[in-house]
Amino acid sequence: MVPDPPGSPLIRTGEAMRSVIDRSSYVPIYVQIQHHLREKVAAHADPNTPFHSDNELAEMFGVNRLTVRRAIQDLVDEGLLYRVRGAGTFVRSPKVAGEPLYQRGFVSQWSMQGKVVEARILTLEERPAPLRATKALDLPEKTVLLFVKRLRTADGLSVVLDDIYLPAQMIAAVTSKDFEAQTIAQLLFDKLRRRPKTAAIEIEAVKVRRLEAHALGIRVGDPVLLRRITMLSETEEPLSYGESYHRSDLFKYSLRVPVKIEGL
């Protein structure tokens, strides 16, 4: 590990770091260590760079390595750090907050946080749609639709995998480049003159399957956020159906809603 420069907030003398631990407190020592490490992680300028080793932290705080490991593991579970076997502990990129009400697209959300975003089309073809898609689109079973599988990245990391079902007549009007550069809503309007007015959205946590895990660069069974979205016209006609697998270690949803009080 490259040592931090003099005066860095991550470096204090062992005596100074030990002094922040109150051994008479009812708060467990590992929880106190977590509190201080969260501040250090938040102040860490560069994600995906090495963090302090267990031995270094044990020396800094004057505790054993088991206590440090428990503190670090909780921060790993929270998505602040990650471990690489044989390499050490690293600072994870902050999660990007998405808007579940679909007010902004992927590019807007991630670009606002300084990320370089790209999209790659893995599949673009006509195929009989699965039951969940035809049901969402109010179509007969096995209706042939345009299917698009799209992988979206931020700063080179795979973040979202999309499975999208669209009207088959779009196949003659679109190319892979269209789906790399534009939102589905914009394409529906530009190519079919159909304007999505609202979107029905479901979000749930699921265990990722093998195909999606491979595309996202994670392990089979890892948790992901699955967002199902059906775009609707002004007359409530379904226009498209999609399933998006978001890496839960890199993405979160945030929402502000009105609060009502009875009688006011």
N, C-alpha and C positions, 0 to 999 in steps of 0.2 A: 504494500500500500504506500502511495506517495504521502509523506507527512503533510499535515496542514500547516500553512504559514503561521509565523508568530502572531499572536493576537487573535487567531481564528476562534470563533465562538465554540467550535467543537473541541478545543484543547484547553484544559486547565491542568494545573499540577494535581497530583494524586491527592494531596492534602486538601486542596480547595474543593475537589469533586466529592471527597468523602464528607466534607462539612455540610453538603446539601442533604445528606441522608439523616433523617431523624430516627434514630434507633429506638426511641421511647414512644414513637407515634403508634396509634392503632392502625395506621395505614401500612399495609405490607411493604417491605423494602422494595420488592420487584415492581410494585405499582408506583412508588416514588421514582424509581429509575425510569420507568416508562414516561412519566410526566416530563422529566428533563430531556429524555431522548426525543420525544415528540417535538419539542422546541428546536432541538438541533436538526432534526430531519426537515422541519419546515423552513429553517434558515439555510439548508443545503442548496447551493445554487444549481448544481448539475445533476439531473436524474441519471440513473444507470451507472453511477460511479461508486467506487468502494466506500463502505462505511467501516467503522471501527470493528476489529475482531473481538470475539468473546473474551480473549485473554486481556486485550487492552482495556476493555470496559470493566472487567473484573478488577484490574489494577487501579483504574481511575476511581471507582466507587468504593473500593475496599471490601468487596464481597466475593463470594465464590462464583465459579463459572455456571453452576446450576441456576443460581439466582438470575444471572445475566441472561442465560438462555431462555428462562421463562419470560423475562421482560421483552426480549427480542422477538420471541415466538408470537406474542400477542400483537406486536407491531407488524409482523409478517401477516398475521391473520387479518389485520385491519387494512392491509394493502399499502402500508407506508414503506416497508422494506421487503426484500426478497433474498432468498439464499440460493447460491449455486454450489453444488457439491464440489469440494476441492478448490473452490475459488474464494468463497467468503460470503459476506453480507453486502447487499447493494441497496442504494436508495431507489425506490420505484418512482416512475413518472406519476405526477398527480392525476387523479381521475378527472375526466372531462364530464361536466354536468350537462346532461341532455334535457330537453323539454318534452315530456310525454304528450303534450297537447299538439305537437307537430307544428309549432309556430316558426321554427327555423329548421333548415335542412342540415344534414351531416356536415357539409363543407362549411357552412356559416358557423355552426357551433364550435367546431374544432379550430377553424381559422382564427376566430376571435381570441383563442387562447394561444396563438402563436405557432400552431402546428402546421406542418406541410402535409396536406391531404391529397390522396390519390385514390383512384378506383381502377380495378382490373376486372374485365369481364371473363369469367371462366366458362360460361355456357350461354349461348343465345340460339334458341331453336324452338320449333313448334313441337308440342307433345300433348298427349291426353293429360288433363289436369287431375290431381288427386281429389278425393271426395271433399276434403276440408276447403279446397280452393273453389270448387264448383258450388259448394254449399254457401260459402261467403258471397259468391258472385251471383247466386240465384240462377244457376245454369244446370242443364242436365248432366248426369254423371258422365265422366270421361270426355267432356267437351274438349276439343283441341284448342289450346291457347298458346300464346307466346310465352316461353319460359326464359327467365334471365337469372343467372347465378352471378352475383357481383361481390367481389372482395374489396373492402375499403380499408385503407391504411392511413396512419397518422405518424409522421416522422419515421416512416419505414416499418412501423409495427402493425401487424394485422389486428384490426379492432372490431370490424363488423362484417358478417357474411350475410348477404341478402338472397332470398329466394323469392322471385317476383313473378306473378302471373298477370298477363295483360291480354286485351283483345287480339285475336289472331291476325286481324287486318293490319296491325302495326308492323308485322314482319317485313312487309315490302317498303316500309317508310323509314325504318331505323337501321342504324349500324351500331357496332360495339362502341364506337367513339361517342355516340349520342348518350349512351348510358354512363359513360365515364365522365361526361362533362355536365350533364343536366339532371335535375330531379325528375322523379316519375311524374309528379304533378305537372311540371312544365312540359314534359314530352306528351302527356295526354292532351294538353291544350294545343301545343304546336302541331302535332301530327294528326290528331283526330278532331280538333276543335271541341273537345270535351273538357269542361272546366270542373275539376274537383272543388267541391264547396266545403265538405266536412270529411272527417276521417274517424272511423270507429277503431279504437285501439285497445288491445289487451296486452298486459305485460305480466310475465311470470318468471320465476327462477326455475331452471331445469338443469339436468346433467347433460353435458354435451355428448353427442354421439361421435362415432369414429370419423365419418366424413367431415363433419363440421370442425372437429378437433384438429384434424390434419390441416385444414385450410387456415385456421386461426393460430396454429402453432402452440396449442395447449394439449393437455392430456385428456384422454377419454375419461369421461365422468366428472371433469371439472365443472364447477357451476358457471352458467352463463345466463344473461338476461335475454329472454325470448320475447320479442315484440311482434305481435300480429296486427296488421293494419289493413283495413278495407277503406278505400277512398270512394266517396259518394258524391253524386252530382246534386244540383239544387233540388231535383225531384226525388232524391234518395235512391237513385239508380246506382248499383255498385259498378265501379269503373276498373278497379284493380285490387289485387290481393297480394300481400307480401308477408314474409316471415323473416325477421332479422335477428341474428344471433350476435349479441354484444358481449365482448369479454368483460366479465364482472370485475376483474382486477384493474381495468382501465376506464370503466364507464360507470356512471351513476345517473339517476334521474332526480331532478329537483322540480318542485311544484309549489306555487303560491296560490292559495284558494281563499275566497272570502269567508269570513266567520260570521255566522248569524246567531243572534240572541233572541229568544222568544220574547215578543212584546216590544221589541225595539226596531 
